[in-house]
Amino acid sequence: MVEDSFAGDSWIQGAKYNSETQRMQIYLGGSEVYECEGVDSNTWSEFKRADSKGKYFNKYIRGQFNSSSI
């Protein structure tokens, strides 16, 4: 399994990504975990580099991938 992660900011507390399954888990404030399927490695890399993880998430990830709260 190939996995990558980072610590986030105030709203998005962290995230991890599995490049083999193309699944990303985003840890939100309030202990909510949001899982997205079919996330390509380019989107993950851009998300990690974004100055504001929350803004990037809302603009490029939310509603773009099959996702659910887990």
N, C-alpha and C positions, 0 to 999 in steps of 0.2 A: 504494500500500500504506500503510495506517495502522498504525503500530506504536508501542508504548509499552514502556518497560522500567524496571527499578530494580535497585539493588544490594541484596543481602540481608544475612542474618545469618550465623552460623557454619555451620549445616547447609544452608540454602538460600542459595547465594552470589549468586543473582540470578535474574531472570526477564524474559521479554519476551512481548508479546501483540500479535497482529495482529487488529484488529477486523473486517477484511474477511473473513478466512478463519475467524475465531473459534478460532484455534490459539494455545496458550500453551506456551512452552518454559520449563522450570524447570531451572536449573543447580544441581546438588547437589554437595556435597563429594565429592572423589575424581574429578572431571571427568565425572560422569554427567549426561546430559541427559535429561529426562523431558518428553515432548510430550503435550499433552492437546488433543483435538478437541471442538468444540462448546461452548466456554467462552463464556458470555455476558459482556457488558461489565460488568454489575453484579457478577458473581463476581470478575472481574479487579479492579475498584475496591475491593471489600471485602478481597481478598487483599493488595493494596498497602497498605491502611490498617491491616491487622492488626498488633497489637503483636508477636505471634509468628507469623512466616510458616510455620514448621514445624507448629505446632498447627493453624493454619487449613487448611493443605494436607492434613493427615491427617484432619481432621474434615469438610471441605466439598469437597475436590477428589479426593483419592485414592479410586478406586473409583466415582466419580460420573460420570466422563467416559470416553470411549474414549481410552485412553492407552497409551503404550509408551515404552521406553527407546530413544533413538536415538544 
